[in-house]
C-alpha cells in the first residue's frame, strides 16, 4: 500500500494551498516537508526531484509530480472529482481556470511592494464582484443544482470554495449579492472531509503574513 502523499513546499499558502484543499476534500491524508532555507530548495533540485527545478512538488503513488495543474488533475481524476465524461471535464477545467485567474492575483498580493497593494486590492475586489463571481452565480442559477457540474462535487467546486474564503479575507462583504455562491461555500464547507480541514489546527494555511513573505524571499532569492 502506498504511503501518504508528501508535499514539498514552504510553510505557507502559495501554489500548494489548492493542492492541500483538494486532497482534504478527497479525504486523502498527507504529510508536508517544508523548505526553510535556500539550501533545502537546492537539495531538491540537485537530487533530481524537481523536473523543472520548481516547486510545488508532490510525492504521490510512486511519482514525484510537479506543475500545479498536473498535480490537481491527477488528484481529481483519482478521487472521481473530475466529471463523468469529457464534456463535464471541459466545463470543470474551464471553471477551474477562471478561479485560478483571480486566485493568482490574491496569491501574489502579500508579496507586492507596499505602494502597489492598494491598487491591487481594488482590482481584486472589482474583478471578484463584477467579473468572476457573477459568472459563477449565473452557472449555479442556470441549472439550479447543488454543484457547478453534473450535480456532484468536482475539483471546480473545491477550488471555487477556496477562492471564496480567500477573497472574503480581503473583502468581507464580497458575497453579499451572491446567495448561490454563499450556499455553495456552506455546502462544501459542511462536507465531513472539509469540516475537518477548516477546523483550527488543520494543515490549512493562514494568510501569508510578513513573516511568511520574508521567509519565502530567503528561500527563493
C-alpha positions in Angstrom: 0.0 0.0 0.0 1.3 3.4 -1.0 2.1 5.8 1.8 0.6 9.2 2.3 1.4 11.9 -0.3 4.3 14.1 0.8 4.0 17.8 -0.1 7.3 19.7 -0.7 6.9 23.5 -0.3 7.4 26.4 2.1 5.2 26.7 5.2 2.6 29.0 3.6 -0.2 29.0 1.0 1.3 29.9 -2.3 0.6 27.4 -5.1 0.4 24.4 -2.8 -2.7 25.6 -0.9 -5.1 24.5 -3.7 -3.5 21.1 -3.6 -4.0 20.9 0.2 -7.7 21.8 -0.2 -8.3 19.2 -2.9 -6.5 16.4 -1.0 -8.6 17.4 2.0 -11.8 17.3 0.1 -10.9 13.9 -1.3 -10.2 12.6 2.2 -6.6 11.8 1.4 -4.3 12.4 4.3 -0.9 13.9 3.5 2.4 14.9 5.1 4.4 18.0 4.5 8.2 18.7 4.2 8.8 22.4 4.5 11.7 24.1 2.8 13.1 26.6 5.3 16.3 27.7 3.5 17.7 28.1 0.0 19.8 25.0 0.7 16.6 23.0 1.2 15.5 24.0 -2.3 18.9 23.4 -3.8 18.9 19.9 -2.3 15.6 19.0 -4.1 17.0 20.5 -7.3 20.3 18.6 -7.0 18.8 15.2 -6.2 16.7 15.3 -9.4 13.3 15.6 -7.6 12.2 18.7 -9.4 11.8 18.2 -13.2 11.8 21.9 -14.0 13.7 23.0 -10.9 10.5 24.4 -9.3 8.1 23.6 -6.5 5.3 22.7 -5.6 6.3 19.0 -5.8 4.2 16.2 -4.5 5.3 12.6 -3.9 2.2 10.5 -4.6 1.6 6.9 -5.7 5.3 6.3 -6.6 5.6 9.6 -8.6 7.3 12.9 -8.0 4.8 15.3 -9.6 5.5 18.9 -10.4 3.3 21.6 -12.1 0.3 22.6 -10.1 -2.4 21.8 -12.7 -0.9 18.4 -13.4 -1.0 17.6 -9.6 -4.5 18.9 -9.2 -5.8 17.0 -12.2 -4.2 13.7 -11.0 -5.8 14.1 -7.6 -9.2 15.0 -9.1 -9.1 12.0 -11.5 -8.0 9.6 -8.8 -10.9 10.6 -6.5 -13.7 11.0 -9.0 -13.7 14.8 -8.7 -13.3 15.3 -12.5 -16.7 14.7 -14.1 -18.2 11.6 -15.8 -17.2 12.4 -19.4 -15.0 14.7 -21.5 -17.7 17.4 -21.8 -18.1 17.6 -18.0 -14.3 17.6 -17.7 -14.1 20.5 -20.2 -16.5 22.5 -18.0 -14.7 21.7 -14.8 -11.4 22.8 -16.5 -12.9 26.0 -17.7 -14.4 26.9 -14.3 -11.1 25.9 -12.6 -9.1 28.1 -14.9 -11.4 31.1 -14.2 -10.9 30.5 -10.4 -7.2 30.3 -11.0 -7.1 33.7 -12.8 -8.5 35.5 -9.8 -6.7 33.3 -7.2 -3.4 34.2 -8.9 -3.9 37.9 -8.1 -4.7 37.0 -4.5 -1.7 34.7 -4.3 0.8 37.4 -5.3 -0.9 40.1 -3.2 1.1 39.6 0.0 4.4 39.7 -1.9 3.7 43.1 -3.6 5.6 46.3 -2.6 3.5 48.3 -0.1 2.9 51.0 -2.6 1.3 48.6 -5.0 -1.1 46.9 -2.6 -4.0 49.3 -2.5 -4.3 49.3 -6.3 -4.1 45.5 -6.5 -6.7 45.1 -3.7 -9.1 47.4 -5.6 -8.5 45.4 -8.7 -9.2 42.1 -6.9 -12.4 43.4 -5.4 -13.6 44.8 -8.7 -12.9 41.6 -10.7 -14.5 39.4 -8.0 -17.7 41.4 -7.8 -18.1 42.3 -11.4 -16.5 39.5 -13.5 -15.8 36.2 -11.7 -18.5 35.9 -9.0 -21.4 36.9 -11.3 -20.2 34.3 -13.8 -20.3 31.5 -11.3 -23.5 32.7 -9.7 -25.1 32.5 -13.2 -23.9 29.0 -13.7 -25.5 27.8 -10.5 -28.7 29.7 -11.3 -28.9 28.2 -14.8 -29.2 24.6 -13.7 -30.4 25.0 -10.1 -28.2 22.2 -8.9 -26.0 21.9 -5.8 -22.7 21.8 -7.6 -21.2 23.5 -10.7 -21.1 20.4 -12.9 -23.2 17.3 -13.1 -24.8 17.9 -9.7 -21.9 16.3 -7.9 -18.8 17.6 -6.2 -15.8 18.3 -8.5 -12.5 20.0 -8.2 -14.1 23.1 -9.6 -16.4 23.4 -6.5 -13.4 22.9 -4.2 -11.3 25.5 -6.0 -14.2 28.0 -6.0 -14.9 27.5 -2.3 -11.2 28.1 -1.5 -11.3 31.2 -3.6 -14.4 32.5 -1.8 -12.7 32.1 1.6 -9.6 33.8 0.4 -11.5 36.7 -1.2 -13.6 37.2 1.9 -10.4 37.7 3.9 -9.7 40.7 1.8 -13.2 41.9 1.3 -15.7 40.7 4.0 -18.8 41.8 2.1 -17.9 40.4 -1.3 -20.5 37.7 -1.2 -23.4 39.9 -0.2 -25.1 39.8 -3.6 -24.3 36.2 -4.4 -26.6 33.9 -2.5 -25.9 30.8 -4.6 -22.2 31.2 -4.1 -22.8 31.6 -0.3 -24.9 28.4 -0.4 -22.1 26.5 -2.3 -19.5 27.6 0.2 -21.6 26.4 3.1 -22.4 23.1 1.3 -18.8 22.3 0.5 -17.6 23.5 4.0 -20.1 21.1 5.6 -18.8 18.0 3.9 -17.2 15.8 6.6 -13.7 15.9 5.0 -13.8 19.7 4.6 -15.2 20.3 8.0 -12.1 18.7 9.5 -9.8 20.7 7.2 -11.5 24.0 8.1 -11.0 23.5 11.9 -8.2 25.2 13.7 -5.1 23.1 13.9 -5.5 21.5 10.5 -3.0 21.7 7.6 -4.8 24.6 6.1 -2.5 27.6 6.0 -3.3 31.1 7.2 -2.9 34.3 5.0 0.7 34.7 4.1 1.8 37.4 6.6 5.0 39.5 6.6 6.9 36.8 8.4 6.0 34.2 5.8 6.8 36.6 3.0 10.3 37.2 4.4 10.9 33.5 4.8 9.9 32.8 1.2 12.2 35.6 -0.1 15.1 33.9 1.7 14.4 30.6 0.1 13.9 31.9 -3.4 16.1 34.9 -3.6 
